[in-house]
Amino acid sequence: LVQALGVFFTNATLALAFNLTASGLLTAATALPGAVAMMASFTGMFIGQAVRTRMQPDVFRRWFLISMILLGIYLAGSALLKIHG
């Protein structure tokens, strides 16, 4: 599950970068913050792999899914606040 998500997010990021560059929306000014964000995400994936090796697979999967649900609730809530705020 985790490896599949990593592959999916990497492919989605590369496809997005290609399309944004082709349309002229990805410039040097916008690429630097994106590169910093990608470094942070790779650091998070490295930490996640290290934690995953130290936990039981079922426990890691449960906490991973809980964190994804909480992240989704946070993103949906912040979007709703922007719409109604």
CYANA upper distance limits for C-alpha pairs under 8 A (distance plus 0.5 A):
  1 LEU  CA      5 LEU  CA      6.74
  2 VAL  CA      6 GLY  CA      6.73
  3 GLN  CA      7 VAL  CA      6.73
  4 ALA  CA      8 PHE  CA      6.59
  5 LEU  CA      9 PHE  CA      6.51
  6 GLY  CA     10 THR  CA      6.62
  7 VAL  CA     11 ASN  CA      6.66
  8 PHE  CA     12 ALA  CA      6.53
  9 PHE  CA     13 THR  CA      6.50
 10 THR  CA     14 LEU  CA      6.75
 11 ASN  CA     15 ALA  CA      6.60
 12 ALA  CA     16 LEU  CA      6.53
 13 THR  CA     17 ALA  CA      6.59
 14 LEU  CA     18 PHE  CA      6.64
 15 ALA  CA     19 ASN  CA      6.70
 16 LEU  CA     20 LEU  CA      6.51
 17 ALA  CA     21 THR  CA      6.50
 17 ALA  CA     26 LEU  CA      7.67
 18 PHE  CA     22 ALA  CA      6.59
 19 ASN  CA     23 SER  CA      6.71
 20 LEU  CA     24 GLY  CA      6.65
 20 LEU  CA     25 LEU  CA      5.57
 20 LEU  CA     26 LEU  CA      5.65
 21 THR  CA     25 LEU  CA      6.39
 21 THR  CA     26 LEU  CA      5.25
 21 THR  CA     27 THR  CA      7.76
 26 LEU  CA     30 THR  CA      6.41
 26 LEU  CA     31 ALA  CA      6.74
 27 THR  CA     31 ALA  CA      6.38
 28 ALA  CA     32 LEU  CA      6.96
 29 ALA  CA     33 PRO  CA      8.39
 30 THR  CA     34 GLY  CA      7.23
 31 ALA  CA     35 ALA  CA      6.57
 32 LEU  CA     36 VAL  CA      6.81
 33 PRO  CA     37 ALA  CA      6.68
 34 GLY  CA     38 MET  CA      6.62
 35 ALA  CA     39 MET  CA      6.74
 36 VAL  CA     40 ALA  CA      6.87
 37 ALA  CA     41 SER  CA      6.74
 38 MET  CA     42 PHE  CA      6.63
 39 MET  CA     43 THR  CA      6.66
 40 ALA  CA     44 GLY  CA      6.73
 41 SER  CA     45 MET  CA      6.69
 42 PHE  CA     46 PHE  CA      6.67
 43 THR  CA     47 ILE  CA      6.74
 44 GLY  CA     48 GLY  CA      6.50
 45 MET  CA     49 GLN  CA      6.64
 46 PHE  CA     50 ALA  CA      6.82
 47 ILE  CA     51 VAL  CA      6.69
 48 GLY  CA     52 ARG  CA      6.44
 49 GLN  CA     53 THR  CA      6.84
 50 ALA  CA     54 ARG  CA      7.33
 51 VAL  CA     55 MET  CA      6.99
 52 ARG  CA     56 GLN  CA      8.06
 52 ARG  CA     57 PRO  CA      7.64
 52 ARG  CA     60 PHE  CA      6.62
 55 MET  CA     59 VAL  CA      7.13
 55 MET  CA     60 PHE  CA      6.55
 56 GLN  CA     60 PHE  CA      6.70
 57 PRO  CA     61 ARG  CA      6.51
 58 ASP  CA     62 ARG  CA      6.60
 59 VAL  CA     63 TRP  CA      6.78
 60 PHE  CA     64 PHE  CA      6.41
 61 ARG  CA     65 LEU  CA      6.60
 62 ARG  CA     66 ILE  CA      6.64
 63 TRP  CA     67 SER  CA      6.54
 64 PHE  CA     68 MET  CA      6.75
 65 LEU  CA     69 ILE  CA      6.66
 66 ILE  CA     70 LEU  CA      6.70
 67 SER  CA     71 LEU  CA      6.55
 68 MET  CA     72 GLY  CA      6.61
 69 ILE  CA     73 ILE  CA      6.70
 70 LEU  CA     74 TYR  CA      6.63
 71 LEU  CA     75 LEU  CA      6.64
 72 GLY  CA     76 ALA  CA      6.53
 73 ILE  CA     77 GLY  CA      6.41
 74 TYR  CA     78 SER  CA      6.57
 75 LEU  CA     79 ALA  CA      6.64
 76 ALA  CA     80 LEU  CA      6.66
 77 GLY  CA     81 LEU  CA      6.67
 78 SER  CA     82 LYS  CA      6.79
 79 ALA  CA     83 ILE  CA      6.82
 80 LEU  CA     84 HIS  CA      6.64
 80 LEU  CA     85 GLY  CA      8.42
 81 LEU  CA     85 GLY  CA      5.56
